[in-house]
């Protein structure tokens, strides 16, 4: 039986086209870029198609017309000129020490110098880069093209090492700055990365870059939008529905909930995660494909270093200046979490220019919160799913005592470094547990100073809970009554549990819970 060839993990445009892999045609957008400007930057999460876009641009500028047969640009481009192309992929190394970046740049420079010659007077990497650009342009009789993939990999690798990050910044700032000084020899330059480092930045000497990361015309240049999904994948969706024994409509709904929802510009179309979507259609099975390919340890380090409120993270508002820039000396983790794809734009207040952020979809929300749990509790990464399922079963069974004993174990042996702000720590643990529990039962969760109120609902039980810090379980129970939290369920036939809980700063754990059943 014929099976489509999905380009999962394949980032080489020539290989995709020559070997018959599926290609989502982005060449009209690419052509628009090439014809309307010269210097661009694009930020998108990992595995979103940035490397494939760079590879497509390389094939286009090398005049490989045959690879574009049947694509939009075949009809748009008339000349198909060949340019010298400098392609630098910084994703190909791990940057643990200063020499790692130097080695990568020297290797590329040496390869270019073999093609275009060298000059002994050009000793620094920046001078050598400028030299090969000029010689390549003179030899070809036309300007050069510069394509840089994952420009920020060294910076991200050293995000928790200020000294190493400064070294990388200084090296890259001088290297990328060459592009501005050599403008007369450059036809086109395109840089991609996960993040955009601002303020004292690698870009401060290259201030002629057009950042298209939040430009509406290019919102679909990476990833897959709804129109492309139904244009190119109708038979695949039908096959997935058949394999899962669900309807076509149910399949589309689940695809949207799991993988859609990325908004890189306010009021723009949603973008599906291409890696997860292609894996699902290929394997005929839903899974956390994108999340499982990467371990965002630097994100957790940022959250813990800044002592960040996780509830606030998932309900935050910010402006374009914050979203578009990462200041290496800032303690705000939101820009890098947003740019890495774990948060996205959920709403926009035009009057004040404020963006409301949230998790883009179910895959990211569940995967990221699951990933956080072992960093805030004694639970191991392997045990996380099991523990949450045990919580869910206890809630389904009405066994609240077992539930709270399990929750106590999550606060046991609280790491000393997290005790700096005990209230925030206990609220963060509760947020993680109940966020994950929300994938099994209906959860309403609110926080304020020193307390958390919570409602859980199953088909048989309703739990109305109030958590206090250094109060009493009796006070918490009384507050449920005083605030009328249980009133909306007065006529509900399900069993209602009102539960007051007190968390003790002295024991750093749940001290007592009281339950009234109605």
GUVOTI-475745 format. One line per field, with one value per residue (C-alpha): y, z, x; residue in one letter; residue number from 1. Coordinates in Angstrom, 1 decimal, decimal comma, padded with zeros to 4 digits. Layout:
% GUVOTI-475745
y	Y;...
z	Z;...
x	X;...
res	a;...
n	NUM;...
END
This chain:
% GUVOTI-475745
y	000,0;003,5;005,6;009,3;010,3;012,7;014,9;014,3;015,5;016,3;019,9;019,7;021,1;019,3;016,0;016,6;017,5;014,9;012,0;012,7;013,8;016,0;019,7;022,5;025,2;028,3;029,7;032,5;034,0;033,3;035,2;038,1;038,3;038,2;040,9;043,4;043,6;042,5;041,8;039,7;038,0;035,3;033,9;030,6;027,7;024,7;022,1;024,7;024,6;027,4;025,2;024,0;027,6;028,4;025,4;026,5;030,0;028,4;026,3;029,4;031,6;028,9;028,9;025,3;025,9;022,2;021,8;024,3;022,7;022,9;025,4;028,9;030,5;028,7;031,0;034,1;034,0;034,7;035,1;032,3;033,9;032,1;033,8;032,9;031,6;031,6;029,2;029,1;026,5;027,0;024,2;021,6;021,9;021,9;025,0;024,2;026,3;029,4;027,3;025,4;028,5;029,5;026,0;026,2;029,6;028,7;025,6;027,4;030,3;027,8;026,1;029,5;030,6;027,4;028,5;032,2;032,7;034,1;037,0;036,6;040,1;039,0;037,5;037,9;036,0;039,2;040,3;036,8;036,8;040,3;039,1;036,1;038,1;040,7;038,2;036,0;039,0;040,1;036,7;036,0;039,5;039,8;040,2;037,4;035,8;035,1;032,5;031,9;029,1;029,1;032,2;032,1;028,4;029,4;032,1;029,8;027,1;029,5;031,2;030,4;031,2;034,9;034,8;032,3;034,2;037,4;035,7;034,3;037,6;039,5;037,0;036,9;040,6;041,3;038,4;039,4;043,1;042,4;042,2;045,9;047,1;044,9;045,9;046,8;043,2;041,6;040,9;039,2;038,0;036,0;034,9;032,6;031,6;030,6;033,8;037,5;038,8;042,5;045,4;044,8;042,4;040,5;042,6;046,1;046,4;044,9;047,3;047,1;043,7;043,6;041,3;039,5;037,4;039,4;040,6;039,4;038,8;036,2;034,5;031,3;031,2;028,3;025,8;024,8;026,9;025,6;026,3;024,3;021,5;020,9;021,6;019,2;016,6;015,7;012,1;011,8;013,1;010,6;007,8;008,9;009,0;005,5;004,2;005,6;004,6;008,1;010,5;013,0;015,9;014,4;014,0;017,6;018,8;016,7;017,8;021,5;021,0;019,2;021,0;024,2;027,5;029,2;032,9;034,9;038,1;039,4;038,6;036,2;032,7;029,9;027,8;024,0;022,6;020,9;018,3;017,0;017,2;015,2;012,6;012,1;011,7;009,4;007,2;007,3;008,1;011,2;011,9;014,6;014,4;018,0;018,1;014,8;015,8;018,5;019,1;022,8;022,7;026,3;027,3;025,7;027,2;030,6;030,0;028,9;031,5;034,3;032,6;032,9;032,4;029,6;030,6;034,1;032,6;030,9;034,0;036,8;040,0;041,9;044,2;043,9;045,2;042,3;039,7;040,8;041,0;039,0;040,9;038,6;040,5;040,4;038,0;037,9;034,4;035,2;036,4;033,3;031,0;032,7;032,7;029,1;028,1;027,2;030,3;032,1;035,1;034,4;037,9;041,5;044,8;047,3;050,4;049,6;047,5;044,5;040,9;038,1;034,9;031,3;027,8;027,3;023,8;020,6;019,0;022,0;022,6;019,0;018,4;021,5;021,3;017,5;018,5;021,0;018,7;016,9;020,3;021,4;018,1;014,8;013,0;011,6;012,4;008,7;008,7;011,9;010,5;007,6;009,9;012,3;009,3;008,1;011,6;011,5;008,0;009,1;012,2;010,0;007,5;010,3;009,2;012,7;011,4;009,3;012,4;014,7;012,1;011,9;015,7;015,8;013,5;016,1;018,7;016,4;017,2;020,6;021,7;024,4;026,8;026,8;027,8;031,4;032,0;029,2;030,7;030,8;027,3;025,8;027,7;026,5;022,9;023,2;024,9;022,0;019,3;020,7;021,8;018,2;016,9;019,1;016,7;014,2;016,2;019,7;022,1;025,8;027,2;030,7;032,2;035,3;036,2;033,4;031,2;029,2;028,3;025,4;023,4;019,9;018,2;014,6;012,8;011,8;014,3;018,0;019,2;022,8;023,5;026,4;026,3;028,7;029,3;029,5;029,9;027,0;024,3;025,6;029,1;027,8;025,8;028,8;030,9;028,5;029,2;032,9;033,4;031,2;029,0;026,0;027,9;027,3;023,5;023,6;021,8;019,5;015,8;015,0;014,5;017,8;017,9;021,2;021,0;023,4;022,9;024,6;024,7;025,2;027,3;025,6;022,0;023,2;020,9;020,4;020,5;019,6;019,2;019,2;017,9;018,5;016,4;017,7
z	000,0;-000,9;002,0;001,8;002,7;005,5;005,9;009,7;010,9;007,3;006,9;003,4;000,7;-002,1;-000,4;000,1;-003,5;-005,1;-003,0;-003,1;000,4;001,1;000,9;002,1;-000,4;001,3;-001,8;-002,5;000,9;000,4;-003,0;-001,4;001,2;-001,4;-003,6;-000,9;001,4;002,1;005,8;007,8;011,2;012,1;015,6;015,9;018,3;017,6;015,0;013,4;009,9;010,2;009,0;006,0;005,2;005,2;003,0;000,6;000,3;-000,3;-003,2;-004,6;-004,5;-006,0;-009,0;-008,7;-010,7;-011,2;-007,5;-007,6;-010,3;-009,6;-006,7;-006,6;-007,1;-010,4;-012,0;-010,1;-010,7;-014,3;-013,9;-011,6;-011,0;-009,1;-006,1;-003,7;-000,6;002,9;005,0;008,7;010,9;014,6;015,6;014,7;017,9;021,7;023,3;026,7;026,5;024,7;022,3;021,0;019,2;018,0;016,6;014,7;013,2;012,3;010,5;008,4;007,6;006,6;004,2;002,7;002,4;000,4;-002,1;-002,2;-000,9;002,3;003,4;006,1;007,4;008,3;011,7;013,6;012,7;011,8;009,4;007,8;007,3;005,7;003,5;002,1;001,5;-000,6;-002,6;-003,3;-004,6;-006,7;-008,2;-009,0;-010,3;-008,0;-004,4;-001,9;000,2;003,9;005,7;009,4;011,1;014,9;015,4;019,2;020,0;021,9;023,8;024,8;025,8;028,3;029,5;033,1;032,8;032,5;032,0;029,1;027,6;027,6;025,7;023,1;022,8;022,1;019,5;017,7;017,9;016,0;013,6;012,7;012,6;009,5;007,6;008,1;007,2;004,1;002,9;-000,7;-001,2;000,2;-001,8;000,9;004,5;006,7;010,3;012,3;015,9;018,8;020,7;020,1;022,6;023,0;024,9;025,0;022,1;019,3;017,1;018,4;015,5;013,0;013,4;009,8;010,3;009,6;012,3;010,7;013,8;014,5;011,0;010,0;006,2;007,3;010,2;008,2;006,8;009,2;010,6;009,0;009,1;008,8;005,1;004,4;006,7;004,7;001,3;001,7;004,3;003,7;002,9;005,8;008,3;006,9;007,3;010,9;011,8;010,4;012,3;015,6;014,8;015,3;013,0;010,7;012,7;016,0;014,5;013,3;016,8;018,5;016,0;016,7;020,5;020,6;018,1;016,8;018,7;018,1;017,4;016,7;015,9;017,5;015,8;013,3;012,1;014,3;013,4;013,9;015,2;012,0;013,8;016,0;013,2;010,7;013,3;014,2;010,6;009,9;013,0;013,0;016,7;018,9;021,1;022,6;019,7;019,8;023,6;023,8;021,4;023,6;027,3;028,1;031,2;030,7;031,0;034,4;035,5;034,6;036,4;039,6;039,4;039,2;041,9;039,4;040,2;037,8;038,0;036,9;034,1;032,6;032,9;032,2;030,3;028,7;025,8;022,5;023,9;026,3;023,8;021,2;023,4;025,9;028,1;029,4;032,7;033,2;035,6;033,7;032,2;030,1;026,9;026,5;027,4;024,9;022,1;022,8;022,1;025,5;025,7;022,9;022,2;023,4;023,3;022,7;024,3;021,4;023,7;025,9;023,6;026,0;025,0;027,1;027,0;027,6;026,6;022,9;023,1;025,1;024,1;025,4;028,4;029,7;028,6;030,2;033,5;033,7;033,1;035,9;038,6;039,5;039,8;042,5;044,3;045,2;042,4;039,7;036,0;035,4;038,2;037,3;035,1;037,5;040,5;038,7;037,6;041,2;042,3;039,6;040,7;044,3;043,2;041,1;044,0;046,6;048,6;049,8;052,7;050,3;048,0;050,8;052,1;048,6;048,4;051,7;050,1;047,3;049,9;051,9;051,8;050,2;048,8;050,9;047,9;047,4;051,0;050,3;049,5;051,1;050,1;046,5;046,6;048,0;045,5;042,6;043,7;044,0;040,6;038,9;040,6;039,8;036,3;035,6;037,4;035,0;032,2;034,0;035,9;035,7;037,7;038,7;040,4;041,9;044,0;046,2;049,0;051,5;050,1;047,2;046,4;044,2;042,8;041,4;039,6;038,5;037,5;041,1;043,3;043,7;045,8;047,1;048,7;050,5;051,2;053,8;054,8;058,6;059,4;060,4;058,6;060,5;059,2;055,7;056,0;057,4;054,5;052,0;053,9;054,2;050,5;049,3;047,2;047,5;046,7;042,9;043,7;046,2;044,0;042,3;042,9;043,2;046,6;047,7;049,8;051,4;052,5;054,5;054,4;056,3;055,2;058,0;057,3;060,3;059,0;055,3;054,6;054,9;058,6;058,6;056,5;057,5;055,5;055,6;053,2;051,9
x	000,0;001,3;002,3;003,2;006,7;006,7;009,8;010,1;013,5;014,5;015,7;017,4;015,1;017,0;016,6;012,9;012,3;014,5;013,3;009,6;008,9;005,9;006,6;004,3;004,8;006,2;008,0;005,5;006,3;010,0;009,9;008,2;010,9;013,7;012,1;011,1;014,2;017,7;018,3;015,9;015,6;013,0;012,4;010,4;010,4;012,6;011,5;009,2;010,8;013,5;016,3;014,2;013,4;017,1;017,8;015,1;016,6;020,0;018,6;016,9;020,0;022,1;019,7;018,5;015,3;014,6;014,0;011,1;009,1;005,4;005,9;004,7;008,1;008,5;006,0;007,2;010,9;012,2;015,9;017,2;020,6;023,3;024,9;027,8;026,0;027,5;025,5;026,3;024,5;025,2;022,9;025,6;027,6;027,2;028,6;030,1;033,2;034,6;036,6;033,5;032,2;035,7;036,2;032,8;033,5;037,1;036,0;033,4;035,9;038,5;036,1;035,1;038,8;039,5;036,9;037,6;041,1;042,6;044,8;047,4;046,6;043,0;043,7;040,4;037,3;035,4;038,2;038,4;034,6;034,7;037,6;035,8;032,6;034,5;036,5;033,5;031,5;034,4;035,0;031,3;030,6;027,6;026,8;026,7;024,0;024,4;022,2;022,6;020,6;020,1;022,3;021,5;022,4;025,6;023,8;021,0;023,4;025,1;021,9;022,7;026,5;026,9;030,7;030,4;027,5;029,4;032,3;029,8;028,1;031,3;032,4;029,1;028,6;031,8;031,1;027,6;028,5;030,5;027,3;026,6;030,1;030,1;026,6;027,8;028,9;025,7;022,5;020,5;021,0;018,6;019,2;017,0;016,9;014,7;015,2;016,1;018,7;018,2;019,7;023,5;023,0;024,7;022,5;023,5;026,1;023,6;020,7;019,6;017,8;014,1;012,6;009,7;008,9;005,8;004,9;001,4;002,3;004,9;003,1;002,7;006,3;007,1;004,6;001,2;-002,0;-005,5;-005,8;-002,6;-003,8;-006,9;-005,3;-002,5;-003,6;-007,3;-006,6;-004,1;-006,7;-009,2;-006,6;-005,9;-009,6;-010,0;-006,9;-008,3;-011,9;-013,2;-015,0;-013,2;-014,7;-013,5;-010,0;-009,9;-011,0;-008,3;-005,6;-006,5;-006,6;-003,3;-001,1;-002,7;-002,9;000,5;-000,1;003,0;001,1;-002,0;-005,3;-003,6;-004,3;-003,3;-000,3;000,0;003,3;004,6;006,7;003,9;001,4;003,5;004,4;000,8;-000,3;002,7;002,3;-001,5;-001,4;-001,6;001,5;003,7;006,1;007,5;007,9;009,6;012,4;013,7;014,6;014,2;016,3;017,3;013,6;013,3;016,6;015,2;011,9;013,7;016,4;013,8;011,6;008,7;005,0;003,9;000,3;001,3;003,4;000,3;-001,9;000,6;000,3;003,2;004,0;005,9;009,1;009,3;008,2;010,7;013,8;015,8;018,1;020,8;020,9;017,1;015,5;012,2;011,8;008,7;010,4;012,5;009,6;007,4;010,0;010,8;007,2;005,9;003,7;001,9;-000,3;-003,9;-005,3;-004,4;-005,5;-005,1;-005,7;-002,7;-000,7;-000,7;-000,5;-002,1;-000,1;-000,9;-000,1;-000,7;-002,2;-002,7;000,6;002,7;000,5;000,6;004,2;005,7;003,8;004,7;008,3;008,3;007,0;010,3;012,0;009,6;008,8;010,6;008,8;011,0;010,5;009,6;007,1;005,2;002,5;001,9;001,5;-000,9;-003,1;-003,2;-004,3;-007,0;-008,2;-008,5;-010,5;-012,8;-013,2;-014,0;-010,9;-009,9;-007,7;-005,5;-005,4;-004,1;-001,6;-000,2;-000,1;001,8;004,5;004,9;006,0;008,3;012,0;011,4;014,8;016,4;016,8;013,1;012,3;013,4;009,7;007,7;004,4;005,3;006,7;003,6;001,5;003,7;003,4;-000,4;-000,5;001,5;-000,5;-003,9;-003,0;-002,0;-005,1;-007,1;-006,4;-008,6;-011,1;-012,6;-010,5;-011,1;-008,0;-007,4;-004,6;-004,2;-001,9;-001,5;-004,3;-005,6;-009,2;-010,0;-012,9;-012,7;-015,6;-016,1;-019,3;-020,0;-018,2;-017,6;-014,7;-014,6;-011,2;-009,6;-005,8;-004,3;-000,7;-000,2;-003,8;-006,0;-008,0;-011,1;-010,6;-010,2;-013,4;-015,2;-014,0;-015,7;-019,0;-018,4;-017,5;-020,4;-018,0;-020,4;-023,6;-023,5;-023,8;-026,6;-029,0;-026,4;-027,2;-023,5;-021,8;-020,2;-017,0;-016,1;-012,4;-010,4;-006,6;-003,8;-000,2;002,4;005,6;007,2;006,8;006,9;003,9;000,2;-000,6;-004,3;-007,4;-011,0;-013,9;-017,6;-019,7;-023,1
res	x;x;x;x;x;x;x;x;x;x;x;x;x;x;x;x;x;x;x;x;x;x;x;x;x;x;x;x;x;x;x;x;x;x;x;x;x;x;x;x;x;x;x;x;x;x;x;x;x;x;x;x;x;x;x;x;x;x;x;x;x;x;x;x;x;x;x;x;x;x;x;x;x;x;x;x;x;x;x;x;x;x;x;x;x;x;x;x;x;x;x;x;x;x;x;x;x;x;x;x;x;x;x;x;x;x;x;x;x;x;x;x;x;x;x;x;x;x;x;x;x;x;x;x;x;x;x;x;x;x;x;x;x;x;x;x;x;x;x;x;x;x;x;x;x;x;x;x;x;x;x;x;x;x;x;x;x;x;x;x;x;x;x;x;x;x;x;x;x;x;x;x;x;x;x;x;x;x;x;x;x;x;x;x;x;x;x;x;x;x;x;x;x;x;x;x;x;x;x;x;x;x;x;x;x;x;x;x;x;x;x;x;x;x;x;x;x;x;x;x;x;x;x;x;x;x;x;x;x;x;x;x;x;x;x;x;x;x;x;x;x;x;x;x;x;x;x;x;x;x;x;x;x;x;x;x;x;x;x;x;x;x;x;x;x;x;x;x;x;x;x;x;x;x;x;x;x;x;x;x;x;x;x;x;x;x;x;x;x;x;x;x;x;x;x;x;x;x;x;x;x;x;x;x;x;x;x;x;x;x;x;x;x;x;x;x;x;x;x;x;x;x;x;x;x;x;x;x;x;x;x;x;x;x;x;x;x;x;x;x;x;x;x;x;x;x;x;x;x;x;x;x;x;x;x;x;x;x;x;x;x;x;x;x;x;x;x;x;x;x;x;x;x;x;x;x;x;x;x;x;x;x;x;x;x;x;x;x;x;x;x;x;x;x;x;x;x;x;x;x;x;x;x;x;x;x;x;x;x;x;x;x;x;x;x;x;x;x;x;x;x;x;x;x;x;x;x;x;x;x;x;x;x;x;x;x;x;x;x;x;x;x;x;x;x;x;x;x;x;x;x;x;x;x;x;x;x;x;x;x;x;x;x;x;x;x;x;x;x;x;x;x;x;x;x;x;x;x;x;x;x;x;x;x;x;x;x;x;x;x;x;x;x;x;x;x;x;x;x;x;x;x;x;x;x;x;x;x;x;x;x;x;x;x;x;x;x;x
n	1;2;3;4;5;6;7;8;9;10;11;12;13;14;15;16;17;18;19;20;21;22;23;24;25;26;27;28;29;30;31;32;33;34;35;36;37;38;39;40;41;42;43;44;45;46;47;48;49;50;51;52;53;54;55;56;57;58;59;60;61;62;63;64;65;66;67;68;69;70;71;72;73;74;75;76;77;78;79;80;81;82;83;84;85;86;87;88;89;90;91;92;93;94;95;96;97;98;99;100;101;102;103;104;105;106;107;108;109;110;111;112;113;114;115;116;117;118;119;120;121;122;123;124;125;126;127;128;129;130;131;132;133;134;135;136;137;138;139;140;141;142;143;144;145;146;147;148;149;150;151;152;153;154;155;156;157;158;159;160;161;162;163;164;165;166;167;168;169;170;171;172;173;174;175;176;177;178;179;180;181;182;183;184;185;186;187;188;189;190;191;192;193;194;195;196;197;198;199;200;201;202;203;204;205;206;207;208;209;210;211;212;213;214;215;216;217;218;219;220;221;222;223;224;225;226;227;228;229;230;231;232;233;234;235;236;237;238;239;240;241;242;243;244;245;246;247;248;249;250;251;252;253;254;255;256;257;258;259;260;261;262;263;264;265;266;267;268;269;270;271;272;273;274;275;276;277;278;279;280;281;282;283;284;285;286;287;288;289;290;291;292;293;294;295;296;297;298;299;300;301;302;303;304;305;306;307;308;309;310;311;312;313;314;315;316;317;318;319;320;321;322;323;324;325;326;327;328;329;330;331;332;333;334;335;336;337;338;339;340;341;342;343;344;345;346;347;348;349;350;351;352;353;354;355;356;357;358;359;360;361;362;363;364;365;366;367;368;369;370;371;372;373;374;375;376;377;378;379;380;381;382;383;384;385;386;387;388;389;390;391;392;393;394;395;396;397;398;399;400;401;402;403;404;405;406;407;408;409;410;411;412;413;414;415;416;417;418;419;420;421;422;423;424;425;426;427;428;429;430;431;432;433;434;435;436;437;438;439;440;441;442;443;444;445;446;447;448;449;450;451;452;453;454;455;456;457;458;459;460;461;462;463;464;465;466;467;468;469;470;471;472;473;474;475;476;477;478;479;480;481;482;483;484;485;486;487;488;489;490;491;492;493;494;495;496;497;498;499;500;501;502;503;504;505;506;507;508;509;510;511;512;513;514;515;516;517;518
END
